[in-house]
Amino acid sequence: MDLIRRLHPHYKLAVLSNSPLGFTHWLAEWKIQKLFDVVFCSGDEGVVKPEGTIFIDDTPEHVEAAGRMGLTEIFSQMRPRFGMPWER
């Protein structure tokens, strides 16, 4: 949580999760939902990740794991820098 609290003032943060019904409520109870600009939990929405989900990351191990899980994976070496759309 320390990392999220440090990132929050500078970046737009999101939770995109295949969590069970009620996860959004738990985030509110834990008083951390306000740290995220977007919260999308499949259990609360009644949906699952669609076919064709793309995973983008700058860590080779994460990209390889996504591929093993059947996701389309993209390795990106782009690093956040001032002025990027995810910065505040």
PDB file of N, CA, C and O in Angstrom, chain B, residues numbered from 101:
ATOM      1  N   MET B 101       0.818  -1.189   0.000  1.00  0.00           N
ATOM      2  CA  MET B 101       0.000   0.000   0.000  1.00  0.00           C
ATOM      3  C   MET B 101       0.865   1.256   0.000  1.00  0.00           C
ATOM      4  O   MET B 101       0.452   2.300  -0.505  1.00  0.00           O
ATOM      5  N   ASP B 102       2.051   1.152   0.561  1.00  0.00           N
ATOM      6  CA  ASP B 102       2.924   2.324   0.581  1.00  0.00           C
ATOM      7  C   ASP B 102       3.237   2.790  -0.837  1.00  0.00           C
ATOM      8  O   ASP B 102       3.227   3.989  -1.115  1.00  0.00           O
ATOM      9  N   LEU B 103       3.513   1.850  -1.727  1.00  0.00           N
ATOM     10  CA  LEU B 103       3.815   2.207  -3.111  1.00  0.00           C
ATOM     11  C   LEU B 103       2.622   2.905  -3.756  1.00  0.00           C
ATOM     12  O   LEU B 103       2.788   3.924  -4.427  1.00  0.00           O
ATOM     13  N   ILE B 104       1.433   2.370  -3.558  1.00  0.00           N
ATOM     14  CA  ILE B 104       0.228   2.973  -4.134  1.00  0.00           C
ATOM     15  C   ILE B 104       0.029   4.381  -3.600  1.00  0.00           C
ATOM     16  O   ILE B 104      -0.295   5.294  -4.359  1.00  0.00           O
ATOM     17  N   ARG B 105       0.216   4.560  -2.320  1.00  0.00           N
ATOM     18  CA  ARG B 105       0.077   5.903  -1.728  1.00  0.00           C
ATOM     19  C   ARG B 105       1.110   6.878  -2.296  1.00  0.00           C
ATOM     20  O   ARG B 105       0.816   8.061  -2.467  1.00  0.00           O
ATOM     21  N   ARG B 106       2.314   6.390  -2.590  1.00  0.00           N
ATOM     22  CA  ARG B 106       3.348   7.263  -3.158  1.00  0.00           C
ATOM     23  C   ARG B 106       3.073   7.575  -4.632  1.00  0.00           C
ATOM     24  O   ARG B 106       3.375   8.674  -5.096  1.00  0.00           O
ATOM     25  N   LEU B 107       2.511   6.631  -5.360  1.00  0.00           N
ATOM     26  CA  LEU B 107       2.227   6.850  -6.775  1.00  0.00           C
ATOM     27  C   LEU B 107       0.994   7.720  -7.004  1.00  0.00           C
ATOM     28  O   LEU B 107       0.939   8.489  -7.963  1.00  0.00           O
ATOM     29  N   HIS B 108       0.015   7.596  -6.127  1.00  0.00           N
ATOM     30  CA  HIS B 108      -1.286   8.249  -6.310  1.00  0.00           C
ATOM     31  C   HIS B 108      -1.201   9.752  -6.616  1.00  0.00           C
ATOM     32  O   HIS B 108      -1.915  10.207  -7.510  1.00  0.00           O
ATOM     33  N   PRO B 109      -0.390  10.528  -5.943  1.00  0.00           N
ATOM     34  CA  PRO B 109      -0.358  11.964  -6.257  1.00  0.00           C
ATOM     35  C   PRO B 109       0.204  12.282  -7.640  1.00  0.00           C
ATOM     36  O   PRO B 109       0.001  13.385  -8.149  1.00  0.00           O
ATOM     37  N   HIS B 110       0.901  11.338  -8.250  1.00  0.00           N
ATOM     38  CA  HIS B 110       1.608  11.617  -9.496  1.00  0.00           C
ATOM     39  C   HIS B 110       1.055  10.895 -10.717  1.00  0.00           C
ATOM     40  O   HIS B 110       1.260  11.341 -11.846  1.00  0.00           O
ATOM     41  N   TYR B 111       0.348   9.774 -10.500  1.00  0.00           N
ATOM     42  CA  TYR B 111      -0.128   8.953 -11.603  1.00  0.00           C
ATOM     43  C   TYR B 111      -1.596   8.623 -11.434  1.00  0.00           C
ATOM     44  O   TYR B 111      -2.114   8.579 -10.318  1.00  0.00           O
ATOM     45  N   LYS B 112      -2.267   8.388 -12.566  1.00  0.00           N
ATOM     46  CA  LYS B 112      -3.625   7.864 -12.542  1.00  0.00           C
ATOM     47  C   LYS B 112      -3.511   6.365 -12.310  1.00  0.00           C
ATOM     48  O   LYS B 112      -2.794   5.680 -13.040  1.00  0.00           O
ATOM     49  N   LEU B 113      -4.205   5.848 -11.305  1.00  0.00           N
ATOM     50  CA  LEU B 113      -4.121   4.435 -10.938  1.00  0.00           C
ATOM     51  C   LEU B 113      -5.458   3.751 -11.156  1.00  0.00           C
ATOM     52  O   LEU B 113      -6.514   4.368 -11.019  1.00  0.00           O
ATOM     53  N   ALA B 114      -5.404   2.465 -11.497  1.00  0.00           N
ATOM     54  CA  ALA B 114      -6.623   1.698 -11.731  1.00  0.00           C
ATOM     55  C   ALA B 114      -6.500   0.304 -11.143  1.00  0.00           C
ATOM     56  O   ALA B 114      -5.407  -0.255 -11.047  1.00  0.00           O
ATOM     57  N   VAL B 115      -7.634  -0.240 -10.754  1.00  0.00           N
ATOM     58  CA  VAL B 115      -7.753  -1.647 -10.386  1.00  0.00           C
ATOM     59  C   VAL B 115      -8.569  -2.290 -11.500  1.00  0.00           C
ATOM     60  O   VAL B 115      -9.718  -1.915 -11.734  1.00  0.00           O
ATOM     61  N   LEU B 116      -7.973  -3.253 -12.181  1.00  0.00           N
ATOM     62  CA  LEU B 116      -8.656  -4.041 -13.200  1.00  0.00           C
ATOM     63  C   LEU B 116      -8.491  -5.487 -12.759  1.00  0.00           C
ATOM     64  O   LEU B 116      -7.407  -6.060 -12.872  1.00  0.00           O
ATOM     65  N   SER B 117      -9.566  -6.072 -12.258  1.00  0.00           N
ATOM     66  CA  SER B 117      -9.418  -7.346 -11.582  1.00  0.00           C
ATOM     67  C   SER B 117     -10.528  -8.328 -11.932  1.00  0.00           C
ATOM     68  O   SER B 117     -11.665  -7.933 -12.189  1.00  0.00           O
ATOM     69  N   ASN B 118     -10.185  -9.599 -11.938  1.00  0.00           N
ATOM     70  CA  ASN B 118     -11.169 -10.675 -12.066  1.00  0.00           C
ATOM     71  C   ASN B 118     -11.596 -11.137 -10.677  1.00  0.00           C
ATOM     72  O   ASN B 118     -11.775 -12.333 -10.444  1.00  0.00           O
ATOM     73  N   SER B 119     -11.756 -10.216  -9.783  1.00  0.00           N
ATOM     74  CA  SER B 119     -12.086 -10.546  -8.395  1.00  0.00           C
ATOM     75  C   SER B 119     -13.566 -10.894  -8.243  1.00  0.00           C
ATOM     76  O   SER B 119     -14.372 -10.615  -9.131  1.00  0.00           O
ATOM     77  N   PRO B 120     -13.911 -11.504  -7.114  1.00  0.00           N
ATOM     78  CA  PRO B 120     -15.300 -11.909  -6.891  1.00  0.00           C
ATOM     79  C   PRO B 120     -16.213 -10.720  -6.595  1.00  0.00           C
ATOM     80  O   PRO B 120     -15.756  -9.610  -6.324  1.00  0.00           O
ATOM     81  N   LEU B 121     -17.493 -10.986  -6.655  1.00  0.00           N
ATOM     82  CA  LEU B 121     -18.514 -10.001  -6.326  1.00  0.00           C
ATOM     83  C   LEU B 121     -18.221  -9.404  -4.950  1.00  0.00           C
ATOM     84  O   LEU B 121     -17.945 -10.142  -4.004  1.00  0.00           O
ATOM     85  N   GLY B 122     -18.276  -8.099  -4.831  1.00  0.00           N
ATOM     86  CA  GLY B 122     -18.069  -7.440  -3.551  1.00  0.00           C
ATOM     87  C   GLY B 122     -16.701  -6.811  -3.376  1.00  0.00           C
ATOM     88  O   GLY B 122     -16.470  -6.109  -2.392  1.00  0.00           O
ATOM     89  N   PHE B 123     -15.784  -7.046  -4.311  1.00  0.00           N
ATOM     90  CA  PHE B 123     -14.425  -6.534  -4.147  1.00  0.00           C
ATOM     91  C   PHE B 123     -14.396  -5.012  -4.066  1.00  0.00           C
ATOM     92  O   PHE B 123     -13.656  -4.454  -3.256  1.00  0.00           O
ATOM     93  N   THR B 124     -15.190  -4.331  -4.893  1.00  0.00           N
ATOM     94  CA  THR B 124     -15.243  -2.864  -4.852  1.00  0.00           C
ATOM     95  C   THR B 124     -15.695  -2.399  -3.473  1.00  0.00           C
ATOM     96  O   THR B 124     -15.173  -1.415  -2.949  1.00  0.00           O
ATOM     97  N   HIS B 125     -16.649  -3.088  -2.890  1.00  0.00           N
ATOM     98  CA  HIS B 125     -17.121  -2.754  -1.542  1.00  0.00           C
ATOM     99  C   HIS B 125     -15.996  -2.938  -0.516  1.00  0.00           C
ATOM    100  O   HIS B 125     -15.844  -2.128   0.399  1.00  0.00           O
ATOM    101  N   TRP B 126     -15.219  -3.998  -0.675  1.00  0.00           N
ATOM    102  CA  TRP B 126     -14.091  -4.225   0.242  1.00  0.00           C
ATOM    103  C   TRP B 126     -13.087  -3.085   0.155  1.00  0.00           C
ATOM    104  O   TRP B 126     -12.582  -2.622   1.178  1.00  0.00           O
ATOM    105  N   LEU B 127     -12.791  -2.627  -1.070  1.00  0.00           N
ATOM    106  CA  LEU B 127     -11.855  -1.499  -1.223  1.00  0.00           C
ATOM    107  C   LEU B 127     -12.354  -0.280  -0.463  1.00  0.00           C
ATOM    108  O   LEU B 127     -11.572   0.429   0.170  1.00  0.00           O
ATOM    109  N   ALA B 128     -13.664  -0.038  -0.528  1.00  0.00           N
ATOM    110  CA  ALA B 128     -14.248   1.093   0.204  1.00  0.00           C
ATOM    111  C   ALA B 128     -14.143   0.879   1.712  1.00  0.00           C
ATOM    112  O   ALA B 128     -13.796   1.803   2.447  1.00  0.00           O
ATOM    113  N   GLU B 129     -14.440  -0.331   2.174  1.00  0.00           N
ATOM    114  CA  GLU B 129     -14.335  -0.632   3.607  1.00  0.00           C
ATOM    115  C   GLU B 129     -12.901  -0.466   4.107  1.00  0.00           C
ATOM    116  O   GLU B 129     -12.675  -0.008   5.227  1.00  0.00           O
ATOM    117  N   TRP B 130     -11.944  -0.839   3.275  1.00  0.00           N
ATOM    118  CA  TRP B 130     -10.535  -0.730   3.658  1.00  0.00           C
ATOM    119  C   TRP B 130     -10.024   0.701   3.520  1.00  0.00           C
ATOM    120  O   TRP B 130      -8.873   0.999   3.840  1.00  0.00           O
ATOM    121  N   LYS B 131     -10.913   1.592   3.032  1.00  0.00           N
ATOM    122  CA  LYS B 131     -10.598   3.014   2.859  1.00  0.00           C
ATOM    123  C   LYS B 131      -9.432   3.246   1.893  1.00  0.00           C
ATOM    124  O   LYS B 131      -8.600   4.129   2.098  1.00  0.00           O
ATOM    125  N   ILE B 132      -9.396   2.438   0.849  1.00  0.00           N
ATOM    126  CA  ILE B 132      -8.351   2.634  -0.153  1.00  0.00           C
ATOM    127  C   ILE B 132      -8.913   2.863  -1.554  1.00  0.00           C
ATOM    128  O   ILE B 132      -8.153   3.144  -2.481  1.00  0.00           O
ATOM    129  N   GLN B 133     -10.227   2.748  -1.725  1.00  0.00           N
ATOM    130  CA  GLN B 133     -10.815   2.929  -3.054  1.00  0.00           C
ATOM    131  C   GLN B 133     -10.503   4.323  -3.604  1.00  0.00           C
ATOM    132  O   GLN B 133     -10.353   4.484  -4.815  1.00  0.00           O
ATOM    133  N   LYS B 134     -10.407   5.316  -2.748  1.00  0.00           N
ATOM    134  CA  LYS B 134     -10.157   6.694  -3.192  1.00  0.00           C
ATOM    135  C   LYS B 134      -8.752   6.863  -3.796  1.00  0.00           C
ATOM    136  O   LYS B 134      -8.473   7.884  -4.425  1.00  0.00           O
ATOM    137  N   LEU B 135      -7.884   5.887  -3.612  1.00  0.00           N
ATOM    138  CA  LEU B 135      -6.541   5.965  -4.187  1.00  0.00           C
ATOM    139  C   LEU B 135      -6.529   5.606  -5.673  1.00  0.00           C
ATOM    140  O   LEU B 135      -5.510   5.778  -6.342  1.00  0.00           O
ATOM    141  N   PHE B 136      -7.646   5.113  -6.189  1.00  0.00           N
ATOM    142  CA  PHE B 136      -7.720   4.668  -7.573  1.00  0.00           C
ATOM    143  C   PHE B 136      -8.686   5.535  -8.366  1.00  0.00           C
ATOM    144  O   PHE B 136      -9.772   5.870  -7.894  1.00  0.00           O
ATOM    145  N   ASP B 137      -8.276   5.893  -9.578  1.00  0.00           N
ATOM    146  CA  ASP B 137      -9.128   6.697 -10.449  1.00  0.00           C
ATOM    147  C   ASP B 137     -10.208   5.849 -11.098  1.00  0.00           C
ATOM    148  O   ASP B 137     -11.306   6.332 -11.372  1.00  0.00           O
ATOM    149  N   VAL B 138      -9.895   4.590 -11.343  1.00  0.00           N
ATOM    150  CA  VAL B 138     -10.826   3.654 -11.975  1.00  0.00           C
ATOM    151  C   VAL B 138     -10.756   2.342 -11.207  1.00  0.00           C
ATOM    152  O   VAL B 138      -9.671   1.846 -10.901  1.00  0.00           O
ATOM    153  N   VAL B 139     -11.922   1.787 -10.901  1.00  0.00           N
ATOM    154  CA  VAL B 139     -11.988   0.453 -10.300  1.00  0.00           C
ATOM    155  C   VAL B 139     -12.953  -0.368 -11.136  1.00  0.00           C
ATOM    156  O   VAL B 139     -14.141  -0.058 -11.222  1.00  0.00           O
ATOM    157  N   PHE B 140     -12.428  -1.419 -11.749  1.00  0.00           N
ATOM    158  CA  PHE B 140     -13.254  -2.322 -12.534  1.00  0.00           C
ATOM    159  C   PHE B 140     -12.998  -3.732 -12.050  1.00  0.00           C
ATOM    160  O   PHE B 140     -11.904  -4.269 -12.228  1.00  0.00           O
ATOM    161  N   CYS B 141     -13.992  -4.327 -11.445  1.00  0.00           N
ATOM    162  CA  CYS B 141     -13.887  -5.692 -10.930  1.00  0.00           C
ATOM    163  C   CYS B 141     -14.932  -6.542 -11.646  1.00  0.00           C
ATOM    164  O   CYS B 141     -16.128  -6.258 -11.585  1.00  0.00           O
ATOM    165  N   SER B 142     -14.470  -7.578 -12.317  1.00  0.00           N
ATOM    166  CA  SER B 142     -15.369  -8.381 -13.134  1.00  0.00           C
ATOM    167  C   SER B 142     -16.529  -8.967 -12.333  1.00  0.00           C
ATOM    168  O   SER B 142     -17.646  -9.053 -12.843  1.00  0.00           O
ATOM    169  N   GLY B 143     -16.283  -9.371 -11.088  1.00  0.00           N
ATOM    170  CA  GLY B 143     -17.360  -9.937 -10.274  1.00  0.00           C
ATOM    171  C   GLY B 143     -18.472  -8.939 -10.011  1.00  0.00           C
ATOM    172  O   GLY B 143     -19.647  -9.303  -9.987  1.00  0.00           O
ATOM    173  N   ASP B 144     -18.104  -7.679  -9.813  1.00  0.00           N
ATOM    174  CA  ASP B 144     -19.109  -6.638  -9.597  1.00  0.00           C
ATOM    175  C   ASP B 144     -19.847  -6.291 -10.891  1.00  0.00           C
ATOM    176  O   ASP B 144     -21.011  -5.892 -10.862  1.00  0.00           O
ATOM    177  N   GLU B 145     -19.162  -6.445 -12.018  1.00  0.00           N
ATOM    178  CA  GLU B 145     -19.750  -6.109 -13.315  1.00  0.00           C
ATOM    179  C   GLU B 145     -20.465  -7.290 -13.959  1.00  0.00           C
ATOM    180  O   GLU B 145     -21.221  -7.115 -14.915  1.00  0.00           O
ATOM    181  N   GLY B 146     -20.229  -8.497 -13.435  1.00  0.00           N
ATOM    182  CA  GLY B 146     -20.863  -9.686 -13.992  1.00  0.00           C
ATOM    183  C   GLY B 146     -20.266 -10.121 -15.325  1.00  0.00           C
ATOM    184  O   GLY B 146     -20.955 -10.715 -16.154  1.00  0.00           O
ATOM    185  N   VAL B 147     -18.981  -9.824 -15.531  1.00  0.00           N
ATOM    186  CA  VAL B 147     -18.317 -10.194 -16.775  1.00  0.00           C
ATOM    187  C   VAL B 147     -16.955 -10.801 -16.472  1.00  0.00           C
ATOM    188  O   VAL B 147     -16.488 -10.750 -15.334  1.00  0.00           O
ATOM    189  N   VAL B 148     -16.317 -11.374 -17.486  1.00  0.00           N
ATOM    190  CA  VAL B 148     -14.953 -11.882 -17.372  1.00  0.00           C
ATOM    191  C   VAL B 148     -14.124 -11.215 -18.460  1.00  0.00           C
ATOM    192  O   VAL B 148     -14.665 -10.573 -19.360  1.00  0.00           O
ATOM    193  N   LYS B 149     -12.805 -11.372 -18.372  1.00  0.00           N
ATOM    194  CA  LYS B 149     -11.940 -10.802 -19.404  1.00  0.00           C
ATOM    195  C   LYS B 149     -12.329 -11.394 -20.750  1.00  0.00           C
ATOM    196  O   LYS B 149     -12.499 -12.607 -20.878  1.00  0.00           O
ATOM    197  N   PRO B 150     -12.469 -10.539 -21.743  1.00  0.00           N
ATOM    198  CA  PRO B 150     -12.862 -11.045 -23.061  1.00  0.00           C
ATOM    199  C   PRO B 150     -11.704 -11.713 -23.785  1.00  0.00           C
ATOM    200  O   PRO B 150     -10.539 -11.501 -23.451  1.00  0.00           O
ATOM    201  N   GLU B 151     -12.042 -12.521 -24.777  1.00  0.00           N
ATOM    202  CA  GLU B 151     -11.022 -13.062 -25.668  1.00  0.00           C
ATOM    203  C   GLU B 151     -10.280 -11.891 -26.285  1.00  0.00           C
ATOM    204  O   GLU B 151     -10.866 -10.834 -26.519  1.00  0.00           O
ATOM    205  N   GLY B 152      -9.016 -12.071 -26.544  1.00  0.00           N
ATOM    206  CA  GLY B 152      -8.247 -11.011 -27.166  1.00  0.00           C
ATOM    207  C   GLY B 152      -7.669 -10.014 -26.175  1.00  0.00           C
ATOM    208  O   GLY B 152      -7.187  -8.955 -26.577  1.00  0.00           O
ATOM    209  N   THR B 153      -7.709 -10.336 -24.878  1.00  0.00           N
ATOM    210  CA  THR B 153      -7.110  -9.454 -23.885  1.00  0.00           C
ATOM    211  C   THR B 153      -5.621  -9.333 -24.161  1.00  0.00           C
ATOM    212  O   THR B 153      -4.946 -10.332 -24.406  1.00  0.00           O
ATOM    213  N   ILE B 154      -5.113  -8.118 -24.121  1.00  0.00           N
ATOM    214  CA  ILE B 154      -3.702  -7.861 -24.387  1.00  0.00           C
ATOM    215  C   ILE B 154      -3.026  -7.423 -23.096  1.00  0.00           C
ATOM    216  O   ILE B 154      -3.531  -6.558 -22.380  1.00  0.00           O
ATOM    217  N   PHE B 155      -1.879  -8.029 -22.808  1.00  0.00           N
ATOM    218  CA  PHE B 155      -1.092  -7.698 -21.620  1.00  0.00           C
ATOM    219  C   PHE B 155       0.176  -6.988 -22.077  1.00  0.00           C
ATOM    220  O   PHE B 155       0.938  -7.527 -22.880  1.00  0.00           O
ATOM    221  N   ILE B 156       0.405  -5.769 -21.562  1.00  0.00           N
ATOM    222  CA  ILE B 156       1.587  -4.984 -21.910  1.00  0.00           C
ATOM    223  C   ILE B 156       2.367  -4.717 -20.633  1.00  0.00           C
ATOM    224  O   ILE B 156       1.802  -4.264 -19.638  1.00  0.00           O
ATOM    225  N   ASP B 157       3.673  -4.998 -20.660  1.00  0.00           N
ATOM    226  CA  ASP B 157       4.486  -4.786 -19.471  1.00  0.00           C
ATOM    227  C   ASP B 157       5.933  -4.584 -19.912  1.00  0.00           C
ATOM    228  O   ASP B 157       6.313  -4.917 -21.035  1.00  0.00           O
ATOM    229  N   ASP B 158       6.732  -4.026 -18.994  1.00  0.00           N
ATOM    230  CA  ASP B 158       8.145  -3.802 -19.308  1.00  0.00           C
ATOM    231  C   ASP B 158       9.061  -4.783 -18.583  1.00  0.00           C
ATOM    232  O   ASP B 158      10.275  -4.579 -18.538  1.00  0.00           O
ATOM    233  N   THR B 159       8.493  -5.842 -18.017  1.00  0.00           N
ATOM    234  CA  THR B 159       9.282  -6.865 -17.338  1.00  0.00           C
ATOM    235  C   THR B 159       9.148  -8.178 -18.113  1.00  0.00           C
ATOM    236  O   THR B 159       8.053  -8.735 -18.197  1.00  0.00           O
ATOM    237  N   PRO B 160      10.245  -8.674 -18.677  1.00  0.00           N
ATOM    238  CA  PRO B 160      10.159  -9.881 -19.505  1.00  0.00           C
ATOM    239  C   PRO B 160       9.472 -11.052 -18.809  1.00  0.00           C
ATOM    240  O   PRO B 160       8.702 -11.776 -19.441  1.00  0.00           O
ATOM    241  N   GLU B 161       9.738 -11.250 -17.517  1.00  0.00           N
ATOM    242  CA  GLU B 161       9.124 -12.373 -16.797  1.00  0.00           C
ATOM    243  C   GLU B 161       7.612 -12.238 -16.742  1.00  0.00           C
ATOM    244  O   GLU B 161       6.903 -13.237 -16.859  1.00  0.00           O
ATOM    245  N   HIS B 162       7.105 -11.027 -16.566  1.00  0.00           N
ATOM    246  CA  HIS B 162       5.654 -10.810 -16.520  1.00  0.00           C
ATOM    247  C   HIS B 162       5.028 -11.088 -17.883  1.00  0.00           C
ATOM    248  O   HIS B 162       3.968 -11.706 -17.985  1.00  0.00           O
ATOM    249  N   VAL B 163       5.712 -10.616 -18.932  1.00  0.00           N
ATOM    250  CA  VAL B 163       5.216 -10.825 -20.290  1.00  0.00           C
ATOM    251  C   VAL B 163       5.179 -12.320 -20.614  1.00  0.00           C
ATOM    252  O   VAL B 163       4.206 -12.809 -21.189  1.00  0.00           O
ATOM    253  N   GLU B 164       6.234 -13.040 -20.248  1.00  0.00           N
ATOM    254  CA  GLU B 164       6.272 -14.486 -20.488  1.00  0.00           C
ATOM    255  C   GLU B 164       5.156 -15.201 -19.729  1.00  0.00           C
ATOM    256  O   GLU B 164       4.520 -16.103 -20.274  1.00  0.00           O
ATOM    257  N   ALA B 165       4.913 -14.812 -18.491  1.00  0.00           N
ATOM    258  CA  ALA B 165       3.844 -15.423 -17.696  1.00  0.00           C
ATOM    259  C   ALA B 165       2.483 -15.170 -18.333  1.00  0.00           C
ATOM    260  O   ALA B 165       1.638 -16.065 -18.369  1.00  0.00           O
ATOM    261  N   ALA B 166       2.268 -13.967 -18.831  1.00  0.00           N
ATOM    262  CA  ALA B 166       0.994 -13.648 -19.496  1.00  0.00           C
ATOM    263  C   ALA B 166       0.796 -14.536 -20.717  1.00  0.00           C
ATOM    264  O   ALA B 166      -0.312 -15.009 -20.972  1.00  0.00           O
ATOM    265  N   GLY B 167       1.868 -14.764 -21.470  1.00  0.00           N
ATOM    266  CA  GLY B 167       1.780 -15.647 -22.630  1.00  0.00           C
ATOM    267  C   GLY B 167       1.423 -17.071 -22.249  1.00  0.00           C
ATOM    268  O   GLY B 167       0.640 -17.731 -22.932  1.00  0.00           O
ATOM    269  N   ARG B 168       2.008 -17.542 -21.146  1.00  0.00           N
ATOM    270  CA  ARG B 168       1.695 -18.903 -20.673  1.00  0.00           C
ATOM    271  C   ARG B 168       0.244 -19.019 -20.232  1.00  0.00           C
ATOM    272  O   ARG B 168      -0.330 -20.107 -20.258  1.00  0.00           O
ATOM    273  N   MET B 169      -0.352 -17.896 -19.825  1.00  0.00           N
ATOM    274  CA  MET B 169      -1.753 -17.903 -19.394  1.00  0.00           C
ATOM    275  C   MET B 169      -2.717 -17.723 -20.563  1.00  0.00           C
ATOM    276  O   MET B 169      -3.932 -17.684 -20.370  1.00  0.00           O
ATOM    277  N   GLY B 170      -2.176 -17.614 -21.770  1.00  0.00           N
ATOM    278  CA  GLY B 170      -3.034 -17.521 -22.945  1.00  0.00           C
ATOM    279  C   GLY B 170      -3.368 -16.107 -23.382  1.00  0.00           C
ATOM    280  O   GLY B 170      -4.183 -15.921 -24.286  1.00  0.00           O
ATOM    281  N   LEU B 171      -2.757 -15.102 -22.761  1.00  0.00           N
ATOM    282  CA  LEU B 171      -3.004 -13.723 -23.158  1.00  0.00           C
ATOM    283  C   LEU B 171      -2.058 -13.343 -24.291  1.00  0.00           C
ATOM    284  O   LEU B 171      -0.959 -13.885 -24.407  1.00  0.00           O
ATOM    285  N   THR B 172      -2.496 -12.411 -25.115  1.00  0.00           N
ATOM    286  CA  THR B 172      -1.596 -11.821 -26.100  1.00  0.00           C
ATOM    287  C   THR B 172      -0.695 -10.878 -25.330  1.00  0.00           C
ATOM    288  O   THR B 172      -1.172  -9.989 -24.623  1.00  0.00           O
ATOM    289  N   GLU B 173       0.610 -11.072 -25.467  1.00  0.00           N
ATOM    290  CA  GLU B 173       1.530 -10.293 -24.644  1.00  0.00           C
ATOM    291  C   GLU B 173       2.388  -9.381 -25.518  1.00  0.00           C
ATOM    292  O   GLU B 173       2.739  -9.722 -26.648  1.00  0.00           O
ATOM    293  N   ILE B 174       2.716  -8.213 -24.966  1.00  0.00           N
ATOM    294  CA  ILE B 174       3.576  -7.247 -25.640  1.00  0.00           C
ATOM    295  C   ILE B 174       4.613  -6.764 -24.633  1.00  0.00           C
ATOM    296  O   ILE B 174       4.271  -6.312 -23.539  1.00  0.00           O
ATOM    297  N   PHE B 175       5.870  -6.865 -25.012  1.00  0.00           N
ATOM    298  CA  PHE B 175       6.953  -6.336 -24.189  1.00  0.00           C
ATOM    299  C   PHE B 175       7.219  -4.906 -24.630  1.00  0.00           C
ATOM    300  O   PHE B 175       7.454  -4.653 -25.812  1.00  0.00           O
ATOM    301  N   SER B 176       7.184  -3.978 -23.694  1.00  0.00           N
ATOM    302  CA  SER B 176       7.414  -2.568 -24.003  1.00  0.00           C
ATOM    303  C   SER B 176       8.512  -2.030 -23.103  1.00  0.00           C
ATOM    304  O   SER B 176       8.493  -2.250 -21.892  1.00  0.00           O
ATOM    305  N   GLN B 177       9.457  -1.334 -23.685  1.00  0.00           N
ATOM    306  CA  GLN B 177      10.513  -0.716 -22.891  1.00  0.00           C
ATOM    307  C   GLN B 177      10.220   0.747 -22.607  1.00  0.00           C
ATOM    308  O   GLN B 177      11.073   1.453 -22.070  1.00  0.00           O
ATOM    309  N   MET B 178       9.027   1.213 -22.959  1.00  0.00           N
ATOM    310  CA  MET B 178       8.664   2.597 -22.702  1.00  0.00           C
ATOM    311  C   MET B 178       8.563   2.837 -21.205  1.00  0.00           C
ATOM    312  O   MET B 178       7.875   2.093 -20.505  1.00  0.00           O
ATOM    313  N   ARG B 179       9.217   3.833 -20.719  1.00  0.00           N
ATOM    314  CA  ARG B 179       9.185   4.190 -19.302  1.00  0.00           C
ATOM    315  C   ARG B 179       8.340   5.448 -19.120  1.00  0.00           C
ATOM    316  O   ARG B 179       8.380   6.340 -19.967  1.00  0.00           O
ATOM    317  N   PRO B 180       7.573   5.536 -18.029  1.00  0.00           N
ATOM    318  CA  PRO B 180       6.824   6.768 -17.774  1.00  0.00           C
ATOM    319  C   PRO B 180       7.777   7.958 -17.673  1.00  0.00           C
ATOM    320  O   PRO B 180       8.862   7.861 -17.101  1.00  0.00           O
ATOM    321  N   ARG B 181       7.347   9.068 -18.236  1.00  0.00           N
ATOM    322  CA  ARG B 181       8.116  10.291 -18.103  1.00  0.00           C
ATOM    323  C   ARG B 181       7.141  11.455 -18.048  1.00  0.00           C
ATOM    324  O   ARG B 181       5.966  11.304 -18.384  1.00  0.00           O
ATOM    325  N   PHE B 182       7.611  12.579 -17.640  1.00  0.00           N
ATOM    326  CA  PHE B 182       6.753  13.742 -17.464  1.00  0.00           C
ATOM    327  C   PHE B 182       5.916  13.988 -18.706  1.00  0.00           C
ATOM    328  O   PHE B 182       6.426  13.948 -19.826  1.00  0.00           O
ATOM    329  N   GLY B 183       4.632  14.244 -18.508  1.00  0.00           N
ATOM    330  CA  GLY B 183       3.745  14.575 -19.597  1.00  0.00           C
ATOM    331  C   GLY B 183       3.002  13.395 -20.202  1.00  0.00           C
ATOM    332  O   GLY B 183       2.204  13.583 -21.120  1.00  0.00           O
ATOM    333  N   MET B 184       3.239  12.198 -19.717  1.00  0.00           N
ATOM    334  CA  MET B 184       2.528  11.040 -20.249  1.00  0.00           C
ATOM    335  C   MET B 184       1.095  11.066 -19.731  1.00  0.00           C
ATOM    336  O   MET B 184       0.845  11.618 -18.659  1.00  0.00           O
ATOM    337  N   PRO B 185       0.138  10.478 -20.473  1.00  0.00           N
ATOM    338  CA  PRO B 185      -1.277  10.599 -20.113  1.00  0.00           C
ATOM    339  C   PRO B 185      -1.648   9.987 -18.760  1.00  0.00           C
ATOM    340  O   PRO B 185      -2.678  10.346 -18.188  1.00  0.00           O
ATOM    341  N   TRP B 186      -0.832   9.075 -18.242  1.00  0.00           N
ATOM    342  CA  TRP B 186      -1.172   8.479 -16.949  1.00  0.00           C
ATOM    343  C   TRP B 186      -0.652   9.298 -15.778  1.00  0.00           C
ATOM    344  O   TRP B 186      -0.919   8.963 -14.624  1.00  0.00           O
ATOM    345  N   GLU B 187       0.087  10.370 -16.060  1.00  0.00           N
ATOM    346  CA  GLU B 187       0.563  11.235 -14.965  1.00  0.00           C
ATOM    347  C   GLU B 187      -0.498  12.274 -14.632  1.00  0.00           C
ATOM    348  O   GLU B 187      -1.281  12.671 -15.494  1.00  0.00           O
ATOM    349  N   ARG B 188      -0.518  12.696 -13.418  1.00  0.00           N
ATOM    350  CA  ARG B 188      -1.447  13.734 -12.982  1.00  0.00           C
ATOM    351  C   ARG B 188      -0.964  15.085 -13.399  1.00  0.00           C
ATOM    352  O   ARG B 188      -1.619  16.089 -13.118  1.00  0.00           O
TER     353      ARG B 188
END
